[in-house]
Amino acid sequence: MSMPNAFVPGQGNLSSEDDAMVARRYRLLGPAYRLMYENPLHLVRGEGVWLYDVNGRPYLDVYNNVTSLGHCHPRVVEAIREQVGILATNTRYLHSLILDYAERLLATFPSALGHVMFACTGSEANDLAYRIAKFHTGGTGVIVTDMSYHGISDTVSQFSPSLGKSVNLGVHVRTVPSPHAYHYPHCDIGAKFTADVKSAIDDLLRHGIKPAMLIVDSLFTSDGVLADPGGFLKGAVDAIRAAGGIFVADEVQPGFARTGDFMWGFQRHGVEPDMVTLGKPMGNGQPISATVIRPEILQEFGENARYFNTFGGNAVSCAAAFAVLQAIQDEKLQENARVVGAHMAEGLSKLKARHDIVGDVRGAGLIFGLEIVTDQTSAKAGREATTRVVNRMRDDGVLISVCGKGYNVLKIRPPLVFSRENADMFLAALDRALAAE
């Protein structure tokens, strides 16, 4: 399967040690895994915004939102170390930590979202959301955007079109065009997206499929980071509810203060989801995820179907997740995302003015999409140029990657602890990489 910014065996410039490691990976792990960058990184250590390779060279990490507080955040490391030496068990025993964390987590959501169920990955959280949606609505139909990613389980991969054409979408799945203001400059994006969702609902019903849910990443990150205009989701949410379905906000990438102005991405649109799914940054690298749910939607499912996840909500993961929430609040990382994000947005806008291949810059807080084009008049995707820019930056010691339908959007997603100085280093490297085009 084609993957943007993927290493192609035999085409890189690797050391003999790394070349042998690539061959060993293939022999032991098989052919399905992919490495990033023309010349893959051999990493041995991480600290804060930095990753270090086997030779001790630092790389500025402007991409990895799993460790959204930065690599090896001391507070999270200590929480894991302390709890793993006390108790690591599952949710079939009484334990106060999971309850303390659930209270603190739910307090960040609208009061209507009153229950939380834990798992280990975003894929599991979205799988559970779909199970509950089917039970509650009696339907099976799912509506997603055409380049979205929601997970890798068999069920969830069927509504993750960004996995590529070799991963079939389910017959119960309908895709709608990404709400892309740059490509529809004279269009009311909210009205268009609502109309597209209504058409998808009509098509499901025409084929005898009752809608169960509309699920979107509230920043449309894999679609190319489509944050604006705020509020454009409301009509689509109303439409799915009118059809008997529910709205699920996938906050795996937009959540946990990344947007700066809000804790959760869906808050930019003035809507309250029926369910919210969480993942990657929740434990800053410790596997934990969650599905946050309106109690009335969970009631019948909970009374008739047991839920158990051996590792979901275990004490060690809850300790890590609790430390993440504390750090976001105590270290004022939402404010940092807003302030440093504004500085980055200004710098990216200046780069757009200087470089003709930059078609659009968009984002919120500390997440950006920079769209590279070959022709600004037609906004034609510059996929090859995008790949070159990403790999030049990697060689310059700065890590980003790619997203979007044309694989021509730079996906810029630094840790929440990113500073103005880090931002300036990133902007200088990006300036050099764009100038080389």
C-alpha positions as CSV (number, residue, x, y, z in Angstrom):
1,M,0.0,0.0,0.0
2,S,1.2,3.5,-0.9
3,M,1.9,5.7,2.1
4,P,3.0,9.3,2.0
5,N,6.5,10.0,3.2
6,A,7.4,6.3,3.3
7,F,10.8,4.8,3.1
8,V,11.3,2.7,-0.1
9,P,13.7,-0.1,0.4
10,G,16.7,0.2,-1.8
11,Q,16.3,3.9,-2.5
12,G,17.7,5.4,0.7
13,N,21.2,6.3,1.7
14,L,21.6,4.2,4.8
15,S,24.6,3.2,6.9
16,S,25.5,-0.5,6.7
17,E,24.2,-0.8,10.3
18,D,20.8,0.7,9.5
19,D,20.6,-1.2,6.2
20,A,21.1,-4.4,8.1
21,M,18.4,-3.3,10.7
22,V,15.9,-2.7,7.8
23,A,16.6,-6.2,6.5
24,R,16.2,-7.6,10.0
25,R,12.9,-5.8,10.5
26,Y,11.5,-7.2,7.3
27,R,12.7,-10.7,8.2
28,L,11.2,-10.6,11.7
29,L,8.2,-8.3,11.4
30,G,7.1,-9.0,7.9
31,P,6.2,-6.7,4.9
32,A,3.2,-4.8,6.4
33,Y,5.1,-2.3,8.5
34,R,6.3,1.1,7.1
35,L,9.1,3.4,8.0
36,M,9.0,7.2,7.6
37,Y,11.4,9.3,5.6
38,E,13.6,8.6,2.6
39,N,16.3,7.8,5.1
40,P,14.6,6.3,8.2
41,L,15.6,7.5,11.6
42,H,17.4,5.1,14.1
43,L,16.3,6.7,17.4
44,V,17.5,5.7,20.8
45,R,16.3,8.5,23.2
46,G,13.8,11.2,23.6
47,E,13.5,14.2,25.9
48,G,11.1,17.1,25.7
49,V,10.7,18.3,22.1
50,W,13.9,16.4,21.1
51,L,14.6,12.9,19.7
52,Y,18.1,11.6,19.5
53,D,19.5,9.2,17.0
54,V,22.1,6.5,17.5
55,N,24.9,9.0,16.9
56,G,23.5,11.4,19.4
57,R,22.2,13.9,16.8
58,P,19.1,15.8,18.1
59,Y,16.0,16.2,16.0
60,L,13.3,18.7,16.7
61,D,10.0,16.7,16.9
62,V,7.2,18.8,15.3
63,Y,5.0,15.8,14.4
64,N,4.5,13.3,17.2
65,N,1.3,14.0,19.1
66,V,1.5,10.7,21.0
67,T,3.8,12.3,23.5
68,S,1.9,15.6,23.5
69,L,3.6,16.8,26.7
70,G,7.0,16.1,25.1
71,H,9.1,12.9,25.3
72,C,9.6,11.4,28.7
73,H,7.8,14.1,30.6
74,P,9.1,13.8,34.2
75,R,5.7,14.0,35.8
76,V,4.3,11.2,33.7
77,V,7.4,9.1,34.0
78,E,7.3,9.3,37.8
79,A,3.6,8.5,37.9
80,I,4.1,5.4,35.9
81,R,7.2,4.3,37.9
82,E,5.4,4.8,41.2
83,Q,2.2,3.1,40.3
84,V,3.8,0.1,38.6
85,G,5.6,-0.6,41.8
86,I,2.3,-0.6,43.8
87,L,-0.5,-2.2,41.8
88,A,-1.2,-2.9,38.1
89,T,-4.6,-4.6,37.7
90,N,-7.9,-4.4,35.8
91,T,-11.3,-2.8,36.3
92,R,-12.9,-5.9,37.8
93,Y,-11.6,-4.8,41.2
94,L,-12.5,-1.7,43.2
95,H,-9.7,0.9,42.9
96,S,-10.0,4.6,43.6
97,L,-7.5,5.9,40.9
98,I,-9.7,5.1,37.9
99,L,-12.6,6.9,39.7
100,D,-10.5,9.9,40.6
101,Y,-9.2,10.2,37.0
102,A,-12.7,9.7,35.5
103,E,-14.0,12.6,37.6
104,R,-11.2,14.9,36.6
105,L,-11.5,13.9,32.9
106,L,-15.3,14.3,32.8
107,A,-15.1,17.7,34.4
108,T,-13.4,19.0,31.2
109,F,-16.4,18.0,29.1
110,P,-20.0,19.4,28.8
111,S,-22.1,18.1,31.7
112,A,-24.3,16.1,29.4
113,L,-21.3,13.7,28.7
114,G,-21.5,11.9,32.0
115,H,-19.9,8.4,31.5
116,V,-16.5,7.3,30.4
117,M,-15.3,3.8,29.4
118,F,-11.6,3.0,29.0
119,A,-9.6,1.0,26.5
120,C,-6.0,1.0,25.2
121,T,-6.0,2.6,21.8
122,G,-8.0,5.0,19.7
123,S,-9.0,2.2,17.4
124,E,-10.6,0.4,20.4
125,A,-12.3,3.6,21.5
126,N,-13.9,4.1,18.1
127,D,-14.8,0.4,17.8
128,L,-16.6,0.7,21.2
129,A,-18.4,3.9,20.1
130,Y,-19.7,2.1,17.0
131,R,-20.9,-0.9,19.0
132,I,-22.8,1.5,21.3
133,A,-24.1,3.6,18.4
134,K,-25.5,0.5,16.7
135,F,-27.2,-0.7,19.8
136,H,-28.7,2.7,20.6
137,T,-29.9,3.6,17.1
138,G,-30.7,0.2,15.6
139,G,-28.8,1.3,12.6
140,T,-25.4,0.3,11.0
141,G,-24.7,3.2,8.6
142,V,-21.5,5.3,9.2
143,I,-20.7,8.6,7.5
144,V,-17.1,9.9,7.4
145,T,-15.0,12.3,5.4
146,D,-13.1,11.0,2.4
147,M,-9.6,11.1,3.8
148,S,-10.4,10.4,7.5
149,Y,-8.6,8.0,9.7
150,H,-10.3,6.4,12.8
151,G,-8.3,3.2,13.4
152,I,-6.9,-0.2,12.4
153,S,-9.3,-2.8,13.7
154,D,-11.3,-4.6,11.1
155,T,-14.5,-2.8,12.0
156,V,-12.9,0.7,12.2
157,S,-10.7,0.3,9.2
158,Q,-13.9,-0.1,7.2
159,F,-14.6,3.6,7.9
160,S,-11.0,4.8,7.7
161,P,-10.6,5.7,4.0
162,S,-7.1,7.2,4.4
163,L,-5.8,3.6,4.8
164,G,-5.9,3.3,1.0
165,K,-7.8,1.5,-1.7
166,S,-6.5,-1.9,-0.6
167,V,-8.5,-1.6,2.6
168,N,-12.1,-1.9,1.6
169,L,-14.7,0.4,3.0
170,G,-17.8,-1.3,4.4
171,V,-21.0,-1.5,2.4
172,H,-22.6,0.4,5.3
173,V,-20.1,3.3,5.0
174,R,-20.6,6.5,3.0
175,T,-17.8,9.1,2.5
176,V,-18.4,12.9,2.1
177,P,-15.9,15.4,0.7
178,S,-13.6,17.0,3.3
179,P,-14.9,20.5,4.3
180,H,-12.0,22.2,2.5
181,A,-12.5,26.0,2.4
182,Y,-9.3,26.5,0.3
183,H,-10.6,24.4,-2.5
184,Y,-14.1,25.9,-2.3
185,P,-13.3,29.6,-1.8
186,H,-16.7,30.9,-2.9
187,C,-18.7,28.4,-0.9
188,D,-20.4,28.4,2.5
189,I,-18.5,25.4,3.9
190,G,-21.0,24.8,6.6
191,A,-23.9,24.7,4.1
192,K,-21.9,22.5,1.7
193,F,-20.9,20.0,4.4
194,T,-24.4,19.8,5.7
195,A,-25.7,19.1,2.2
196,D,-23.1,16.5,1.6
197,V,-24.0,14.7,4.9
198,K,-27.7,14.8,4.0
199,S,-26.9,13.3,0.6
200,A,-25.0,10.5,2.4
201,I,-27.9,9.9,4.7
202,D,-30.3,9.7,1.8
203,D,-28.1,7.2,0.0
204,L,-27.8,5.0,3.0
205,L,-31.6,5.0,3.4
206,R,-32.1,4.4,-0.3
207,H,-30.1,1.2,0.1
208,G,-32.0,0.1,3.2
209,I,-29.3,1.0,5.7
210,K,-30.3,3.0,8.8
211,P,-27.8,5.6,9.8
212,A,-26.0,4.9,13.1
213,M,-23.4,7.7,13.3
214,L,-21.5,10.6,11.8
215,I,-17.9,10.4,13.1
216,V,-15.4,13.1,12.4
217,D,-12.0,14.2,13.7
218,S,-13.1,17.7,14.7
219,L,-10.0,19.3,13.1
220,F,-10.2,17.0,10.1
221,T,-6.5,16.3,10.6
222,S,-5.9,13.5,8.2
223,D,-8.0,15.4,5.6
224,G,-5.4,18.2,5.7
225,V,-6.1,20.0,9.0
226,L,-9.4,21.9,8.3
227,A,-10.1,24.0,11.3
228,D,-12.1,26.9,10.0
229,P,-14.6,28.5,9.9
230,G,-15.6,27.7,13.5
231,G,-19.2,26.4,13.7
232,F,-19.5,24.8,10.3
233,L,-20.2,21.4,11.8
234,K,-23.5,22.3,13.4
235,G,-25.8,21.7,10.4
236,A,-24.3,18.2,9.8
237,V,-24.7,17.3,13.5
238,D,-28.4,18.3,13.3
239,A,-28.8,16.3,10.1
240,I,-27.5,13.0,11.5
241,R,-29.6,13.4,14.6
242,A,-32.7,14.1,12.6
243,A,-32.1,10.9,10.7
244,G,-32.0,8.9,14.0
245,G,-28.2,8.7,14.2
246,I,-25.7,10.1,16.6
247,F,-22.6,12.4,16.4
248,V,-19.2,11.1,17.5
249,A,-16.3,13.5,17.9
250,D,-13.0,11.7,17.4
251,E,-10.6,13.8,19.5
252,V,-7.6,11.5,19.3
253,Q,-5.7,14.1,17.4
254,P,-7.5,17.4,18.1
255,G,-8.0,16.9,21.9
256,F,-6.2,17.6,25.1
257,A,-5.7,21.4,24.7
258,R,-4.0,21.2,21.2
259,T,-6.2,23.9,19.7
260,G,-5.2,26.4,22.3
261,D,-8.6,28.2,22.7
262,F,-10.3,25.0,23.9
263,M,-9.6,21.7,25.6
264,W,-11.5,19.8,22.8
265,G,-11.7,20.4,19.1
266,F,-15.4,20.1,18.9
267,Q,-15.8,23.1,21.1
268,R,-14.7,25.3,18.2
269,H,-18.0,24.4,16.5
270,G,-20.4,25.1,19.4
271,V,-21.7,21.5,19.3
272,E,-22.1,18.9,22.0
273,P,-21.3,15.4,20.7
274,D,-23.2,12.3,21.8
275,M,-19.9,10.5,22.2
276,V,-16.3,11.5,22.2
277,T,-13.3,9.2,21.6
278,L,-9.8,9.8,23.0
279,G,-6.5,8.1,22.4
280,K,-2.8,8.8,21.7
281,P,-1.9,11.8,23.8
282,M,-4.1,10.7,26.7
283,G,-1.2,8.9,28.5
284,N,1.7,10.7,26.8
285,G,2.9,7.3,25.4
286,Q,1.4,5.0,27.9
287,P,-1.4,3.1,26.1
288,I,-4.8,4.4,27.3
289,S,-7.9,5.6,25.4
290,A,-11.5,6.3,26.3
291,T,-15.0,6.7,25.0
292,V,-17.0,9.5,26.7
293,I,-20.7,9.1,26.4
294,R,-24.1,10.6,27.2
295,P,-25.6,8.4,29.9
296,E,-28.9,8.0,28.1
297,I,-27.1,6.5,25.1
298,L,-25.1,4.1,27.2
299,Q,-28.0,2.9,29.4
300,E,-29.6,0.1,27.4
301,F,-26.2,-1.1,26.0
302,G,-24.8,-1.3,29.5
303,E,-27.8,-3.2,30.9
304,N,-27.6,-5.8,28.1
305,A,-24.0,-6.1,27.1
306,R,-21.0,-6.5,29.3
307,Y,-17.8,-4.5,28.6
308,F,-14.4,-5.6,29.7
309,N,-10.9,-4.7,28.5
310,T,-8.1,-6.5,30.2
311,F,-5.7,-3.5,30.1
312,G,-8.2,-0.7,29.5
313,G,-8.3,1.5,32.6
314,N,-5.5,-0.3,34.4
315,A,-4.0,1.5,37.3
316,V,-0.7,2.3,35.7
317,S,-2.3,3.8,32.6
318,C,-4.7,5.8,34.7
319,A,-1.8,7.2,36.8
320,A,-0.1,8.3,33.6
321,A,-3.3,9.9,32.2
322,F,-4.0,11.7,35.5
323,A,-0.5,13.1,35.4
324,V,-1.1,14.3,31.8
325,L,-4.2,16.2,32.8
326,Q,-2.4,17.7,35.8
327,A,0.5,18.8,33.7
328,I,-1.8,20.4,31.1
329,Q,-3.5,22.4,33.8
330,D,-0.6,23.2,36.1
331,E,1.9,24.1,33.4
332,K,-0.7,26.1,31.5
333,L,-0.1,24.1,28.3
334,Q,-3.4,25.2,26.7
335,E,-2.3,28.8,27.0
336,N,1.1,27.8,25.6
337,A,-0.6,26.2,22.6
338,R,-2.5,29.4,22.0
339,V,0.4,31.8,22.4
340,V,3.1,29.8,20.6
341,G,0.6,28.7,18.1
342,A,-0.2,32.3,17.2
343,H,3.5,33.0,16.8
344,M,3.9,30.0,14.5
345,A,0.8,31.0,12.5
346,E,2.3,34.4,11.9
347,G,5.6,32.9,10.8
348,L,3.9,30.4,8.5
349,S,1.9,33.2,6.9
350,K,5.1,35.1,6.2
351,L,6.5,32.0,4.5
352,K,3.4,31.7,2.4
353,A,4.0,35.3,1.2
354,R,7.6,34.5,0.3
355,H,7.2,31.1,-1.4
356,D,5.0,30.6,-4.4
357,I,4.5,26.9,-3.8
358,V,2.7,27.5,-0.6
359,G,-1.0,27.6,-1.4
360,D,-2.6,27.7,2.0
361,V,-1.8,27.8,5.7
362,R,-4.4,26.8,8.3
363,G,-4.7,25.4,11.8
364,A,-5.5,26.1,15.4
365,G,-3.2,26.3,18.4
366,L,-0.3,23.9,17.9
367,I,-1.6,22.1,14.8
368,F,-1.2,23.3,11.3
369,G,-1.6,22.2,7.7
370,L,0.6,23.9,5.0
371,E,-0.6,23.0,1.6
372,I,2.0,22.8,-1.2
373,V,0.9,23.4,-4.8
374,T,2.4,23.4,-8.2
375,D,0.1,26.1,-9.6
376,Q,-1.6,28.6,-7.2
377,T,-4.2,29.4,-9.8
378,S,-5.5,25.9,-10.0
379,A,-4.3,24.8,-6.5
380,K,-2.9,21.6,-8.1
381,A,-1.4,19.3,-5.5
382,G,2.4,19.4,-5.3
383,R,2.9,15.9,-3.9
384,E,6.5,15.4,-5.1
385,A,7.6,18.8,-3.8
386,T,5.9,18.1,-0.5
387,T,7.9,14.9,-0.1
388,R,11.1,16.7,-0.9
389,V,10.4,19.4,1.7
390,V,9.7,16.9,4.4
391,N,12.9,15.0,3.7
392,R,15.0,18.1,3.5
393,M,13.7,19.1,6.9
394,R,14.5,15.7,8.3
395,D,18.1,16.1,7.0
396,D,18.1,19.5,8.6
397,G,17.1,18.0,12.0
398,V,13.4,18.9,12.0
399,L,10.6,16.2,11.8
400,I,7.2,16.7,10.2
401,S,5.1,14.6,7.9
402,V,2.3,14.6,5.3
403,C,-1.5,14.4,5.2
404,G,-4.3,15.3,2.9
405,K,-6.0,13.7,-0.1
406,G,-3.2,14.8,-2.5
407,Y,-0.5,14.0,0.1
408,N,0.6,17.6,-0.3
409,V,-0.1,19.0,3.1
410,L,2.6,19.4,5.6
411,K,1.3,18.0,8.9
412,I,2.7,20.2,11.7
413,R,1.9,19.0,15.2
414,P,4.5,19.8,17.8
415,P,4.3,18.9,21.5
416,L,2.3,21.2,23.7
417,V,5.5,22.3,25.5
418,F,6.9,23.8,22.3
419,S,8.5,27.2,22.9
420,R,8.9,30.3,20.7
421,E,12.5,29.4,20.3
422,N,11.6,25.9,19.1
423,A,9.0,27.5,16.7
424,D,11.7,29.8,15.3
425,M,14.0,26.9,14.6
426,F,11.3,25.1,12.9
427,L,10.3,28.1,10.8
428,A,13.9,28.7,9.7
429,A,14.3,25.1,8.6
430,L,11.0,25.2,6.7
431,D,12.1,28.4,5.0
432,R,15.3,26.7,3.8
433,A,13.4,23.6,2.6
434,L,10.8,25.7,0.7
435,A,13.5,27.9,-0.8
436,A,15.2,24.8,-2.3
437,E,12.1,24.2,-4.4
